[in-house]
Amino acid sequence: MSSYAYDYSDLNTAALELTADHEELKTNLRRFAMENLRPASIELDKMKPEDVIKEGSLFWQNMRKMHELGYHTLFVPEAYGGIGLDPVSIHIFMEELAYASVGFAVAAGVDCFPSFMANLTVSDHPELEHSIIRPFVNDVECRNTACWAITEPAHGSDILMAGTPYFHNPNISHQVVGKKVGKDYIINGQKSAWVSCGPTASKAALFFGVDPNQGMAGGVIAIVDLMQKGVSRGKPLDKIGQRELPQGEIYFDDAVVPEDYVLCDAEAYEEMSSLILGVANAGMATYALGGARAAFEETLTYSRERIQGGRPLCDHQAVQYKLANMFIGVEAARQMSRSVMNFNLTCFPPRTEYSIASKVFCTKTAFDVVNDGVQIHGGYGLSKEYFIEKLFRDIRACMIEDGSNDSLTIAIANHILFGDTPY
Ligand SMILES: Cc1cc2nc3c(=O)[nH]c(=O)nc-3n(C[C@H](O)[C@H](O)[C@H](O)COP(=O)(O)OP(=O)(O)OC[C@H]3O[C@@H](n4cnc5c(N)ncnc54)[C@H](O)[C@@H]3O)c2cc1C
């Protein structure tokens, strides 16, 4: 397996200039991620899902390292104790982590979600600073990790279609429901096996239904304690890609969400769902970019080493053509994902359709890049001995993760035709 000798990540500074601080951050993150996350992800990929999540496993060791470094506070401003990164730095963070391991990058991303969401609403709910944000920020021992529990067994795309007519169809409503009892919500139902870090998290940003008459729009978002009586987990999912990222069901049986942990009520639910999807999709686009860059660099190295026809593969024009297309894909994905992240993390309200467009474009482009990479590796591209094989599986998942590209594209059409997209 080759090392990361070729650094094409420096060629992208035309649209958004990187400062000396950005460069330093990139160097430090790359070193950390390549020394820790990449080798751990390769080992975890070979393991059974039950072993990935065992106490003291490489998964836990690396999550702990990220908490020690404060990476779990990615979206938390310095005023609340977070690392307080600007949008371009957040983009660099996500690309570098995903370059080393797409699965660990996603695990780090969902770990930040509850404190990110609490941060969005803390001005209206100041109690969240002490109930959610501070305890999470202070958790350098990694006792308090988190997940984003949205997908349900019967509702994948349905739950992500905020802003479309589907979202208001009263025949389609949440499987996880909350009933107001006094000031608390009592939660019952099941989230699907696709919840990233569902088997390991101690808190979830939970989306649940409160008013089925409004269809999927009749929901509430809250932070729920997953260590309480009334919460249980399914067996961790065995899947083809991102195997270093644990996945599994969460069951609620009269679990309690206190009033202080509610982030938004049914009135704000649709807008908040759209906003959160916008941030998640901007992130997924960037994770796909990181994976694509890794695929390109692996392939470039391989094409210089493998001899066929008496010459290195890269001396053949047909291979050069493919390499150039891979390069174009990586650079285009970086420009789009970085601009969209910068735009959507600095404007309010963010334009979710741009994040979705970035997610759909970058994940599809990354898949084309890694597919060309496998082709250039020939038969070895299908062998577990070569890292490109893992990347192929990891990147394929991105076209479904955080929304299937097809459903998301329909959501963009809805924004263009019936929303206020400026066209
Ligand atoms: C690696 C990975 C990580 C994930 N992490 C999380 C997580 O952290 N938390 C979480 O809650 N979920 C997570 N998910 C779940 C993910 O968000 C869903 O898989 C996704 O939204 C698609 O839902 P689904 O799989 O149920 O597919 P379905 O919704 O059943 O869709 C199946 C197919 O039908 C199409 N389709 C669906 N509805 C329509 C429609 N109305 N019109 C036309 N076509 C339609 C879709 O585009 C898709 O091609 C993850 C998924 C993956 C793969």
The ligand as a MOL file (V3000), in Angstrom:
LIG
                    3D

  0  0  0     0  0            999 V3000
M  V30 BEGIN CTAB
M  V30 COUNTS 53 58 0 0 0
M  V30 BEGIN ATOM
M  V30 1 C -23.2340 4.8410 5.7290 0
M  V30 2 C -24.5370 5.4430 6.1520 0
M  V30 3 C -24.5920 6.2380 7.2890 0
M  V30 4 C -25.8170 6.7640 7.7230 0
M  V30 5 N -25.8570 7.5100 8.8770 0
M  V30 6 C -27.0520 7.8990 9.3820 0
M  V30 7 C -27.1220 8.5800 10.6390 0
M  V30 8 O -26.1020 8.9230 11.2480 0
M  V30 9 N -28.3260 8.8540 11.1680 0
M  V30 10 C -29.4760 8.5220 10.5170 0
M  V30 11 O -30.5440 8.7780 11.0760 0
M  V30 12 N -29.4560 7.9250 9.2920 0
M  V30 13 C -28.2730 7.6010 8.7160 0
M  V30 14 N -28.2160 6.9630 7.4920 0
M  V30 15 C -29.4590 6.6850 6.7810 0
M  V30 16 C -29.6470 7.4810 5.4920 0
M  V30 17 O -29.9380 8.8210 5.7850 0
M  V30 18 C -30.7330 6.7830 4.6580 0
M  V30 19 O -30.2180 5.5290 4.2580 0
M  V30 20 C -31.1670 7.6050 3.4830 0
M  V30 21 O -31.8840 8.7400 3.8760 0
M  V30 22 C -32.0150 6.8000 2.4900 0
M  V30 23 O -33.0700 6.1540 3.1650 0
M  V30 24 P -33.3220 4.6000 2.9230 0
M  V30 25 O -32.0230 3.9150 2.9880 0
M  V30 26 O -34.3900 4.1810 3.8360 0
M  V30 27 O -33.8300 4.4900 1.4250 0
M  V30 28 P -35.3390 4.7350 0.9190 0
M  V30 29 O -35.8740 6.0110 1.4310 0
M  V30 30 O -36.1290 3.5060 1.1460 0
M  V30 31 O -35.1010 4.9150 -0.6440 0
M  V30 32 C -34.7930 3.8160 -1.5060 0
M  V30 33 C -34.6700 4.3570 -2.9370 0
M  V30 34 O -35.9410 4.8880 -3.3610 0
M  V30 35 C -35.7940 6.2670 -3.7350 0
M  V30 36 N -36.9510 7.0490 -3.2180 0
M  V30 37 C -37.3440 7.1360 -1.9150 0
M  V30 38 N -38.3930 7.9740 -1.8000 0
M  V30 39 C -38.6530 8.4480 -3.0380 0
M  V30 40 C -39.6210 9.3470 -3.5810 0
M  V30 41 N -40.5210 9.9670 -2.8030 0
M  V30 42 N -39.5990 9.5820 -4.9050 0
M  V30 43 C -38.7050 8.9820 -5.7010 0
M  V30 44 N -37.7470 8.1090 -5.2510 0
M  V30 45 C -37.7340 7.8500 -3.9550 0
M  V30 46 C -34.5110 6.7390 -3.0720 0
M  V30 47 O -33.9070 7.8010 -3.7650 0
M  V30 48 C -33.6520 5.4950 -3.0520 0
M  V30 49 O -32.9640 5.3790 -4.2730 0
M  V30 50 C -27.0060 6.4850 6.9890 0
M  V30 51 C -26.9310 5.7180 5.8240 0
M  V30 52 C -25.7240 5.2110 5.3990 0
M  V30 53 C -25.6900 4.3850 4.1320 0
M  V30 END ATOM
M  V30 BEGIN BOND
M  V30 1 1 1 2
M  V30 2 1 2 3
M  V30 3 2 2 52
M  V30 4 2 3 4
M  V30 5 1 4 5
M  V30 6 1 4 50
M  V30 7 2 5 6
M  V30 8 1 6 7
M  V30 9 1 6 13
M  V30 10 2 7 8
M  V30 11 1 7 9
M  V30 12 1 9 10
M  V30 13 2 10 11
M  V30 14 1 10 12
M  V30 15 2 12 13
M  V30 16 1 13 14
M  V30 17 1 14 15
M  V30 18 1 14 50
M  V30 19 1 15 16
M  V30 20 1 16 17
M  V30 21 1 16 18
M  V30 22 1 18 19
M  V30 23 1 18 20
M  V30 24 1 20 21
M  V30 25 1 20 22
M  V30 26 1 22 23
M  V30 27 1 23 24
M  V30 28 2 24 25
M  V30 29 1 24 26
M  V30 30 1 24 27
M  V30 31 1 27 28
M  V30 32 2 28 29
M  V30 33 1 28 30
M  V30 34 1 28 31
M  V30 35 1 31 32
M  V30 36 1 32 33
M  V30 37 1 33 34
M  V30 38 1 33 48
M  V30 39 1 34 35
M  V30 40 1 35 36
M  V30 41 1 35 46
M  V30 42 1 36 37
M  V30 43 1 36 45
M  V30 44 2 37 38
M  V30 45 1 38 39
M  V30 46 1 39 40
M  V30 47 2 39 45
M  V30 48 1 40 41
M  V30 49 2 40 42
M  V30 50 1 42 43
M  V30 51 2 43 44
M  V30 52 1 44 45
M  V30 53 1 46 47
M  V30 54 1 46 48
M  V30 55 1 48 49
M  V30 56 2 50 51
M  V30 57 1 51 52
M  V30 58 1 52 53
M  V30 END BOND
M  V30 END CTAB
M  END
